[in-house]
């Protein structure tokens, strides 16, 4: 089986909060700051979250 997409994630846990941090395999998300990038993902393009099953 060949993979057509590869995404690198790091699982993190801090005081009961669990999260996944994308460290590679995706194109740069538009935005000057992390807050701008998050806003873009939430309001414009939700495909990364849906692809990751989050």
mmCIF file of the N, C-alpha and C atoms, coordinates in Angstrom:
data_MODEL
# 
_entry.id   MODEL 
# 
loop_
_atom_site.group_PDB 
_atom_site.id 
_atom_site.type_symbol 
_atom_site.label_atom_id 
_atom_site.label_alt_id 
_atom_site.label_comp_id 
_atom_site.label_asym_id 
_atom_site.label_entity_id 
_atom_site.label_seq_id 
_atom_site.pdbx_PDB_ins_code 
_atom_site.Cartn_x 
_atom_site.Cartn_y 
_atom_site.Cartn_z 
_atom_site.occupancy 
_atom_site.B_iso_or_equiv 
_atom_site.pdbx_formal_charge 
_atom_site.auth_seq_id 
_atom_site.auth_comp_id 
_atom_site.auth_asym_id 
_atom_site.auth_atom_id 
_atom_site.pdbx_PDB_model_num 
ATOM 1   N N  . UNK A 1 1  ? 0.841   -1.175 0.000  1.00 0.00 ? 1  UNK A N  1 
ATOM 2   C CA . UNK A 1 1  ? 0.000   0.000  0.000  1.00 0.00 ? 1  UNK A CA 1 
ATOM 3   C C  . UNK A 1 1  ? 0.887   1.241  0.000  1.00 0.00 ? 1  UNK A C  1 
ATOM 4   N N  . UNK A 1 2  ? 0.581   2.190  -0.851 1.00 0.00 ? 2  UNK A N  1 
ATOM 5   C CA . UNK A 1 2  ? 1.326   3.440  -0.905 1.00 0.00 ? 2  UNK A CA 1 
ATOM 6   C C  . UNK A 1 2  ? 0.483   4.556  -0.325 1.00 0.00 ? 2  UNK A C  1 
ATOM 7   N N  . UNK A 1 3  ? 1.129   5.419  0.454  1.00 0.00 ? 3  UNK A N  1 
ATOM 8   C CA . UNK A 1 3  ? 0.451   6.562  1.043  1.00 0.00 ? 3  UNK A CA 1 
ATOM 9   C C  . UNK A 1 3  ? 0.473   7.714  0.054  1.00 0.00 ? 3  UNK A C  1 
ATOM 10  N N  . UNK A 1 4  ? -0.645  8.387  -0.084 1.00 0.00 ? 4  UNK A N  1 
ATOM 11  C CA . UNK A 1 4  ? -0.687  9.556  -0.953 1.00 0.00 ? 4  UNK A CA 1 
ATOM 12  C C  . UNK A 1 4  ? -0.479  10.844 -0.164 1.00 0.00 ? 4  UNK A C  1 
ATOM 13  N N  . UNK A 1 5  ? -0.681  10.790 1.169  1.00 0.00 ? 5  UNK A N  1 
ATOM 14  C CA . UNK A 1 5  ? -0.478  11.958 2.026  1.00 0.00 ? 5  UNK A CA 1 
ATOM 15  C C  . UNK A 1 5  ? 0.200   11.506 3.305  1.00 0.00 ? 5  UNK A C  1 
ATOM 16  N N  . UNK A 1 6  ? 1.164   12.291 3.767  1.00 0.00 ? 6  UNK A N  1 
ATOM 17  C CA . UNK A 1 6  ? 1.839   12.012 5.023  1.00 0.00 ? 6  UNK A CA 1 
ATOM 18  C C  . UNK A 1 6  ? 1.867   13.290 5.852  1.00 0.00 ? 6  UNK A C  1 
ATOM 19  N N  . UNK A 1 7  ? 1.392   13.215 7.071  1.00 0.00 ? 7  UNK A N  1 
ATOM 20  C CA . UNK A 1 7  ? 1.378   14.349 7.989  1.00 0.00 ? 7  UNK A CA 1 
ATOM 21  C C  . UNK A 1 7  ? 2.062   13.892 9.271  1.00 0.00 ? 7  UNK A C  1 
ATOM 22  N N  . UNK A 1 8  ? 2.957   14.735 9.800  1.00 0.00 ? 8  UNK A N  1 
ATOM 23  C CA . UNK A 1 8  ? 3.655   14.419 11.035 1.00 0.00 ? 8  UNK A CA 1 
ATOM 24  C C  . UNK A 1 8  ? 2.992   15.164 12.187 1.00 0.00 ? 8  UNK A C  1 
ATOM 25  N N  . UNK A 1 9  ? 2.653   14.419 13.242 1.00 0.00 ? 9  UNK A N  1 
ATOM 26  C CA . UNK A 1 9  ? 1.992   14.993 14.415 1.00 0.00 ? 9  UNK A CA 1 
ATOM 27  C C  . UNK A 1 9  ? 2.758   14.643 15.677 1.00 0.00 ? 9  UNK A C  1 
ATOM 28  N N  . UNK A 1 10 ? 2.658   15.515 16.674 1.00 0.00 ? 10 UNK A N  1 
ATOM 29  C CA . UNK A 1 10 ? 3.182   15.234 18.008 1.00 0.00 ? 10 UNK A CA 1 
ATOM 30  C C  . UNK A 1 10 ? 1.995   15.312 18.953 1.00 0.00 ? 10 UNK A C  1 
ATOM 31  N N  . UNK A 1 11 ? 1.815   14.267 19.744 1.00 0.00 ? 11 UNK A N  1 
ATOM 32  C CA . UNK A 1 11 ? 0.747   14.267 20.744 1.00 0.00 ? 11 UNK A CA 1 
ATOM 33  C C  . UNK A 1 11 ? 1.279   14.954 22.001 1.00 0.00 ? 11 UNK A C  1 
ATOM 34  N N  . UNK A 1 12 ? 0.482   15.852 22.575 1.00 0.00 ? 12 UNK A N  1 
ATOM 35  C CA . UNK A 1 12 ? 0.903   16.587 23.772 1.00 0.00 ? 12 UNK A CA 1 
ATOM 36  C C  . UNK A 1 12 ? -0.161  16.459 24.853 1.00 0.00 ? 12 UNK A C  1 
ATOM 37  N N  . UNK A 1 13 ? 0.287   16.505 26.108 1.00 0.00 ? 13 UNK A N  1 
ATOM 38  C CA . UNK A 1 13 ? -0.622  16.422 27.237 1.00 0.00 ? 13 UNK A CA 1 
ATOM 39  C C  . UNK A 1 13 ? -0.131  17.405 28.291 1.00 0.00 ? 13 UNK A C  1 
ATOM 40  N N  . UNK A 1 14 ? -0.983  18.320 28.707 1.00 0.00 ? 14 UNK A N  1 
ATOM 41  C CA . UNK A 1 14 ? -0.605  19.297 29.722 1.00 0.00 ? 14 UNK A CA 1 
ATOM 42  C C  . UNK A 1 14 ? -1.790  19.554 30.650 1.00 0.00 ? 14 UNK A C  1 
ATOM 43  N N  . UNK A 1 15 ? -1.663  19.136 31.893 1.00 0.00 ? 15 UNK A N  1 
ATOM 44  C CA . UNK A 1 15 ? -2.674  19.344 32.922 1.00 0.00 ? 15 UNK A CA 1 
ATOM 45  C C  . UNK A 1 15 ? -4.076  18.929 32.490 1.00 0.00 ? 15 UNK A C  1 
ATOM 46  N N  . UNK A 1 16 ? -4.184  17.748 31.904 1.00 0.00 ? 16 UNK A N  1 
ATOM 47  C CA . UNK A 1 16 ? -5.479  17.225 31.516 1.00 0.00 ? 16 UNK A CA 1 
ATOM 48  C C  . UNK A 1 16 ? -5.915  17.572 30.103 1.00 0.00 ? 16 UNK A C  1 
ATOM 49  N N  . UNK A 1 17 ? -5.242  18.516 29.478 1.00 0.00 ? 17 UNK A N  1 
ATOM 50  C CA . UNK A 1 17 ? -5.572  18.894 28.105 1.00 0.00 ? 17 UNK A CA 1 
ATOM 51  C C  . UNK A 1 17 ? -4.714  18.078 27.144 1.00 0.00 ? 17 UNK A C  1 
ATOM 52  N N  . UNK A 1 18 ? -5.349  17.411 26.194 1.00 0.00 ? 18 UNK A N  1 
ATOM 53  C CA . UNK A 1 18 ? -4.650  16.609 25.206 1.00 0.00 ? 18 UNK A CA 1 
ATOM 54  C C  . UNK A 1 18 ? -4.756  17.317 23.865 1.00 0.00 ? 18 UNK A C  1 
ATOM 55  N N  . UNK A 1 19 ? -3.667  17.330 23.125 1.00 0.00 ? 19 UNK A N  1 
ATOM 56  C CA . UNK A 1 19 ? -3.704  17.983 21.825 1.00 0.00 ? 19 UNK A CA 1 
ATOM 57  C C  . UNK A 1 19 ? -2.744  17.337 20.852 1.00 0.00 ? 19 UNK A C  1 
ATOM 58  N N  . UNK A 1 20 ? -2.950  17.617 19.596 1.00 0.00 ? 20 UNK A N  1 
ATOM 59  C CA . UNK A 1 20 ? -2.060  17.163 18.531 1.00 0.00 ? 20 UNK A CA 1 
ATOM 60  C C  . UNK A 1 20 ? -1.468  18.392 17.855 1.00 0.00 ? 20 UNK A C  1 
ATOM 61  N N  . UNK A 1 21 ? -0.153  18.395 17.681 1.00 0.00 ? 21 UNK A N  1 
ATOM 62  C CA . UNK A 1 21 ? 0.534   19.492 17.036 1.00 0.00 ? 21 UNK A CA 1 
ATOM 63  C C  . UNK A 1 21 ? 1.051   18.995 15.698 1.00 0.00 ? 21 UNK A C  1 
ATOM 64  N N  . UNK A 1 22 ? 0.656   19.664 14.617 1.00 0.00 ? 22 UNK A N  1 
ATOM 65  C CA . UNK A 1 22 ? 1.127   19.305 13.283 1.00 0.00 ? 22 UNK A CA 1 
ATOM 66  C C  . UNK A 1 22 ? 2.523   19.879 13.123 1.00 0.00 ? 22 UNK A C  1 
ATOM 67  N N  . UNK A 1 23 ? 3.503   19.011 12.832 1.00 0.00 ? 23 UNK A N  1 
ATOM 68  C CA . UNK A 1 23 ? 4.888   19.462 12.692 1.00 0.00 ? 23 UNK A CA 1 
ATOM 69  C C  . UNK A 1 23 ? 5.406   19.351 11.265 1.00 0.00 ? 23 UNK A C  1 
ATOM 70  N N  . UNK A 1 24 ? 4.640   18.742 10.379 1.00 0.00 ? 24 UNK A N  1 
ATOM 71  C CA . UNK A 1 24 ? 5.104   18.638 9.008  1.00 0.00 ? 24 UNK A CA 1 
ATOM 72  C C  . UNK A 1 24 ? 4.076   17.981 8.110  1.00 0.00 ? 24 UNK A C  1 
ATOM 73  N N  . UNK A 1 25 ? 4.259   18.181 6.819  1.00 0.00 ? 25 UNK A N  1 
ATOM 74  C CA . UNK A 1 25 ? 3.422   17.517 5.846  1.00 0.00 ? 25 UNK A CA 1 
ATOM 75  C C  . UNK A 1 25 ? 2.263   18.335 5.320  1.00 0.00 ? 25 UNK A C  1 
ATOM 76  N N  . UNK A 1 26 ? 2.137   19.575 5.743  1.00 0.00 ? 26 UNK A N  1 
ATOM 77  C CA . UNK A 1 26 ? 1.072   20.438 5.233  1.00 0.00 ? 26 UNK A CA 1 
ATOM 78  C C  . UNK A 1 26 ? 1.697   21.716 4.678  1.00 0.00 ? 26 UNK A C  1 
ATOM 79  N N  . UNK A 1 27 ? 0.983   22.347 3.757  1.00 0.00 ? 27 UNK A N  1 
ATOM 80  C CA . UNK A 1 27 ? 1.478   23.608 3.216  1.00 0.00 ? 27 UNK A CA 1 
ATOM 81  C C  . UNK A 1 27 ? 1.349   24.697 4.275  1.00 0.00 ? 27 UNK A C  1 
ATOM 82  N N  . UNK A 1 28 ? 2.050   25.791 4.072  1.00 0.00 ? 28 UNK A N  1 
ATOM 83  C CA . UNK A 1 28 ? 1.986   26.896 5.026  1.00 0.00 ? 28 UNK A CA 1 
ATOM 84  C C  . UNK A 1 28 ? 0.585   27.486 5.030  1.00 0.00 ? 28 UNK A C  1 
ATOM 85  N N  . UNK A 1 29 ? 0.035   27.673 6.201  1.00 0.00 ? 29 UNK A N  1 
ATOM 86  C CA . UNK A 1 29 ? -1.299  28.254 6.362  1.00 0.00 ? 29 UNK A CA 1 
ATOM 87  C C  . UNK A 1 29 ? -1.153  29.775 6.288  1.00 0.00 ? 29 UNK A C  1 
ATOM 88  N N  . UNK A 1 30 ? -1.984  30.451 5.492  1.00 0.00 ? 30 UNK A N  1 
ATOM 89  C CA . UNK A 1 30 ? -1.879  31.910 5.381  1.00 0.00 ? 30 UNK A CA 1 
ATOM 90  C C  . UNK A 1 30 ? -2.103  32.606 6.724  1.00 0.00 ? 30 UNK A C  1 
ATOM 91  N N  . UNK A 1 31 ? -1.319  33.638 6.977  1.00 0.00 ? 31 UNK A N  1 
ATOM 92  C CA . UNK A 1 31 ? -1.455  34.433 8.200  1.00 0.00 ? 31 UNK A CA 1 
ATOM 93  C C  . UNK A 1 31 ? -0.106  34.864 8.724  1.00 0.00 ? 31 UNK A C  1 
ATOM 94  N N  . UNK A 1 32 ? -0.048  36.064 9.282  1.00 0.00 ? 32 UNK A N  1 
ATOM 95  C CA . UNK A 1 32 ? 1.206   36.612 9.791  1.00 0.00 ? 32 UNK A CA 1 
ATOM 96  C C  . UNK A 1 32 ? 1.552   36.072 11.174 1.00 0.00 ? 32 UNK A C  1 
ATOM 97  N N  . UNK A 1 33 ? 0.540   35.756 11.983 1.00 0.00 ? 33 UNK A N  1 
ATOM 98  C CA . UNK A 1 33 ? 0.765   35.258 13.341 1.00 0.00 ? 33 UNK A CA 1 
ATOM 99  C C  . UNK A 1 33 ? 0.051   33.915 13.495 1.00 0.00 ? 33 UNK A C  1 
ATOM 100 N N  . UNK A 1 34 ? 0.340   33.223 14.574 1.00 0.00 ? 34 UNK A N  1 
ATOM 101 C CA . UNK A 1 34 ? -0.341  31.952 14.858 1.00 0.00 ? 34 UNK A CA 1 
ATOM 102 C C  . UNK A 1 34 ? -1.841  32.197 15.013 1.00 0.00 ? 34 UNK A C  1 
ATOM 103 N N  . UNK A 1 35 ? -2.212  33.306 15.643 1.00 0.00 ? 35 UNK A N  1 
ATOM 104 C CA . UNK A 1 35 ? -3.635  33.634 15.806 1.00 0.00 ? 35 UNK A CA 1 
ATOM 105 C C  . UNK A 1 35 ? -4.303  33.833 14.445 1.00 0.00 ? 35 UNK A C  1 
ATOM 106 N N  . UNK A 1 36 ? -3.610  34.492 13.512 1.00 0.00 ? 36 UNK A N  1 
ATOM 107 C CA . UNK A 1 36 ? -4.149  34.676 12.159 1.00 0.00 ? 36 UNK A CA 1 
ATOM 108 C C  . UNK A 1 36 ? -4.305  33.336 11.447 1.00 0.00 ? 36 UNK A C  1 
ATOM 109 N N  . UNK A 1 37 ? -3.335  32.448 11.614 1.00 0.00 ? 37 UNK A N  1 
ATOM 110 C CA . UNK A 1 37 ? -3.394  31.125 10.995 1.00 0.00 ? 37 UNK A CA 1 
ATOM 111 C C  . UNK A 1 37 ? -4.563  30.315 11.561 1.00 0.00 ? 37 UNK A C  1 
ATOM 112 N N  . UNK A 1 38 ? -4.744  30.371 12.880 1.00 0.00 ? 38 UNK A N  1 
ATOM 113 C CA . UNK A 1 38 ? -5.854  29.668 13.521 1.00 0.00 ? 38 UNK A CA 1 
ATOM 114 C C  . UNK A 1 38 ? -7.188  30.219 13.030 1.00 0.00 ? 38 UNK A C  1 
ATOM 115 N N  . UNK A 1 39 ? -7.282  31.524 12.939 1.00 0.00 ? 39 UNK A N  1 
ATOM 116 C CA . UNK A 1 39 ? -8.505  32.165 12.444 1.00 0.00 ? 39 UNK A CA 1 
ATOM 117 C C  . UNK A 1 39 ? -8.813  31.709 11.012 1.00 0.00 ? 39 UNK A C  1 
ATOM 118 N N  . UNK A 1 40 ? -7.774  31.642 10.175 1.00 0.00 ? 40 UNK A N  1 
ATOM 119 C CA . UNK A 1 40 ? -7.949  31.182 8.796  1.00 0.00 ? 40 UNK A CA 1 
ATOM 120 C C  . UNK A 1 40 ? -8.487  29.752 8.778  1.00 0.00 ? 40 UNK A C  1 
ATOM 121 N N  . UNK A 1 41 ? -7.887  28.875 9.583  1.00 0.00 ? 41 UNK A N  1 
ATOM 122 C CA . UNK A 1 41 ? -8.332  27.477 9.614  1.00 0.00 ? 41 UNK A CA 1 
ATOM 123 C C  . UNK A 1 41 ? -9.757  27.347 10.128 1.00 0.00 ? 41 UNK A C  1 
ATOM 124 N N  . UNK A 1 42 ? -10.145 28.156 11.095 1.00 0.00 ? 42 UNK A N  1 
ATOM 125 C CA . UNK A 1 42 ? -11.493 28.084 11.664 1.00 0.00 ? 42 UNK A CA 1 
ATOM 126 C C  . UNK A 1 42 ? -12.548 28.697 10.755 1.00 0.00 ? 42 UNK A C  1 
ATOM 127 N N  . UNK A 1 43 ? -12.215 29.777 10.062 1.00 0.00 ? 43 UNK A N  1 
ATOM 128 C CA . UNK A 1 43 ? -13.225 30.520 9.312  1.00 0.00 ? 43 UNK A CA 1 
ATOM 129 C C  . UNK A 1 43 ? -13.228 30.272 7.812  1.00 0.00 ? 43 UNK A C  1 
ATOM 130 N N  . UNK A 1 44 ? -12.077 29.893 7.237  1.00 0.00 ? 44 UNK A N  1 
ATOM 131 C CA . UNK A 1 44 ? -11.987 29.802 5.777  1.00 0.00 ? 44 UNK A CA 1 
ATOM 132 C C  . UNK A 1 44 ? -11.859 28.365 5.279  1.00 0.00 ? 44 UNK A C  1 
ATOM 133 N N  . UNK A 1 45 ? -10.890 27.623 5.806  1.00 0.00 ? 45 UNK A N  1 
ATOM 134 C CA . UNK A 1 45 ? -10.582 26.297 5.264  1.00 0.00 ? 45 UNK A CA 1 
ATOM 135 C C  . UNK A 1 45 ? -10.487 25.275 6.392  1.00 0.00 ? 45 UNK A C  1 
ATOM 136 N N  . UNK A 1 46 ? -11.476 24.420 6.523  1.00 0.00 ? 46 UNK A N  1 
ATOM 137 C CA . UNK A 1 46 ? -11.553 23.429 7.589  1.00 0.00 ? 46 UNK A CA 1 
ATOM 138 C C  . UNK A 1 46 ? -11.067 22.047 7.139  1.00 0.00 ? 46 UNK A C  1 
ATOM 139 N N  . UNK A 1 47 ? -10.486 21.959 5.940  1.00 0.00 ? 47 UNK A N  1 
ATOM 140 C CA . UNK A 1 47 ? -10.133 20.655 5.378  1.00 0.00 ? 47 UNK A CA 1 
ATOM 141 C C  . UNK A 1 47 ? -9.028  19.945 6.160  1.00 0.00 ? 47 UNK A C  1 
ATOM 142 N N  . UNK A 1 48 ? -8.067  20.681 6.742  1.00 0.00 ? 48 UNK A N  1 
ATOM 143 C CA . UNK A 1 48 ? -6.999  20.038 7.507  1.00 0.00 ? 48 UNK A CA 1 
ATOM 144 C C  . UNK A 1 48 ? -7.570  19.332 8.737  1.00 0.00 ? 48 UNK A C  1 
ATOM 145 N N  . UNK A 1 49 ? -8.422  20.002 9.493  1.00 0.00 ? 49 UNK A N  1 
ATOM 146 C CA . UNK A 1 49 ? -9.032  19.392 10.675 1.00 0.00 ? 49 UNK A CA 1 
ATOM 147 C C  . UNK A 1 49 ? -9.845  18.162 10.292 1.00 0.00 ? 49 UNK A C  1 
ATOM 148 N N  . UNK A 1 50 ? -10.618 18.266 9.209  1.00 0.00 ? 50 UNK A N  1 
ATOM 149 C CA . UNK A 1 50 ? -11.426 17.124 8.787  1.00 0.00 ? 50 UNK A CA 1 
ATOM 150 C C  . UNK A 1 50 ? -10.550 15.981 8.313  1.00 0.00 ? 50 UNK A C  1 
ATOM 151 N N  . UNK A 1 51 ? -9.446  16.269 7.618  1.00 0.00 ? 51 UNK A N  1 
ATOM 152 C CA . UNK A 1 51 ? -8.523  15.229 7.159  1.00 0.00 ? 51 UNK A CA 1 
ATOM 153 C C  . UNK A 1 51 ? -7.901  14.488 8.342  1.00 0.00 ? 51 UNK A C  1 
ATOM 154 N N  . UNK A 1 52 ? -7.560  15.235 9.402  1.00 0.00 ? 52 UNK A N  1 
ATOM 155 C CA . UNK A 1 52 ? -6.935  14.627 10.566 1.00 0.00 ? 52 UNK A CA 1 
ATOM 156 C C  . UNK A 1 52 ? -7.946  13.940 11.480 1.00 0.00 ? 52 UNK A C  1 
ATOM 157 N N  . UNK A 1 53 ? -9.225  14.142 11.240 1.00 0.00 ? 53 UNK A N  1 
ATOM 158 C CA . UNK A 1 53 ? -10.260 13.507 12.044 1.00 0.00 ? 53 UNK A CA 1 
ATOM 159 C C  . UNK A 1 53 ? -10.388 14.102 13.432 1.00 0.00 ? 53 UNK A C  1 
ATOM 160 N N  . UNK A 1 54 ? -10.124 15.392 13.542 1.00 0.00 ? 54 UNK A N  1 
ATOM 161 C CA . UNK A 1 54 ? -10.192 16.063 14.844 1.00 0.00 ? 54 UNK A CA 1 
ATOM 162 C C  . UNK A 1 54 ? -11.545 16.693 15.052 1.00 0.00 ? 54 UNK A C  1 
# 
